[in-house]
Amino acid sequence: MFYTASDLIQRMNSAITNGHVDDNESSGYNNSGFELQRKLPDGSYRPADKSEIAAVDFQAKLKQAAQITADLNADQKTEWAEFQRKEGNNLFEKGNFREAMDVYLTCLVALEPQVSKSKSIGGTANYDDPKNSNHDFPVEEEILLPVLLNLALCAMKLGMLSKAEKFCNHAIALERGKISVKAYYRRGKIRMKIGNYCSAENDLRHALEMTNNYGFVASSVSKVESERAAIIREEKKLSILRQEAKK
């Protein structure tokens, strides 16, 4: 769906194998083909590293996402964001965590205009307002909250723990996030990895308390028990880490 600098360079280099470049001294070209380069303060150039290429590609995706969704109405933007969420899930399942993060973030580009009317990330929605109760709440529950928690998980997998914690903070600031066991459980795990054991303990304890207060039907009992077991396992890990830290 998105066309990035990496895609352009790959296409140009593929064309080289079937043709020829007239000017081998042209900017960005070397004997191995074209590459993205960064201009240094002294006017010279060096090949861009992976993080710089990823940043350029990411900005291109965000810009294109904004262009694609600019003329869509709220329902169309929601539908587009849901499609992107599923694409992100597919990338995550394949272990492409960085690419999945990029795609999840494009969901936020699509949702931002309509969400910010009643609740920016970290804000509060007025669900007593009939204009919000029938539309924004499902969007928050079904797309925005899962996307933020998936972003946190991707960031955690990539070792970006501070960023992962921030995504969880944004998720918990949402109305649905405040009552999400997964949100507190995930932030607890992340804070434990960071070494913030007190905050991690608070999050895990809160998540466990929330499972005890569930009003659930019989079909969801196994899910609740699974959540409880996962939280208790993390609490045991945390206890061991705290004991080791005292030695």
C-alpha positions, 0 to 999 in steps of 0.5 A, a space after each residue: 500500500 505504501 511506497 517508500 524510499 527503500 522501494 524506489 531504490 530497490 526498483 532502480 537497482 533491479 532495473 540496473 541488472 537489465 539496463 545500464 546507468 549512463 552516469 555512474 557519478 550520479 548522487 546516490 549511486 555506487 558500483 553496487 547500485 543506488 543507495 540512500 545517503 546522508 549529507 554530512 556537515 562538511 558537504 560529503 556523503 555517507 551511506 545511510 544506516 538502517 535506522 536512518 533508512 527506517 526513519 525515512 521510510 516511516 515518514 513516507 508511510 505517515 505522509 501517505 497515510 495522511 493523504 489516503 485518509 484526508 478525504 475519507 469520512 469518519 466511518 471510512 477512516 475507521 474501516 481503513 484503520 481496522 484494515 491496517 490493524 489487521 495488516 499490522 497483526 499479520 506482520 507481527 505474527 511473522 516476527 516483523 515487529 518494526 514493520 508492524 509498528 509502522 503499520 499500527 502507527 498509520 492507524 493512529 493517523 487515520 483515527 486522530 481527527 475523529 478521536 481528537 474531537 472528543 478525546 485525544 490520547 491521554 484525554 477523557 471522552 464524554 460517553 454521556 454524549 449520544 454523538 460519542 456513545 454509539 460511535 467513538 466508544 467501539 472505535 476505542 475498544 476495537 481499534 485504538 486500544 488494541 493498536 496502542 497495546 500492540 505498539 507497546 508489545 512491538 516496542 518491547 520486543 525491539 527493546 524500546 522499553 521506554 517507548 513501550 511504557 509510553 504506549 501503555 500509558 496512552 492506552 490506560 489513559 483511554 476510558 476502555 484502557 482504565 478497565 483493561 486487564 491487558 493494559 495493566 498487565 503489559 505495562 507491569 511486564 514492561 516496567 519489570 524489564 525496565 527495573 521499576 519494580 514498585 510500579 510493576 508490582 502495582 500494575 500487576 496487583 491491579 490487573 489481578 484485582 480486576 480479574 477478581 471483579 470480572 462480571 463474566 459469562 461461563 464462556 469467558 471463564 477459561 480466558 479469565 483463568 488464563 489471564 490470572 495465571 499469566 499475571 501470577 507468573 509475572 508476579 513470581 518473576 518480579 518477586 525473584 527479581 526484587 530479592 536478587 536486587 537486594 543481595 
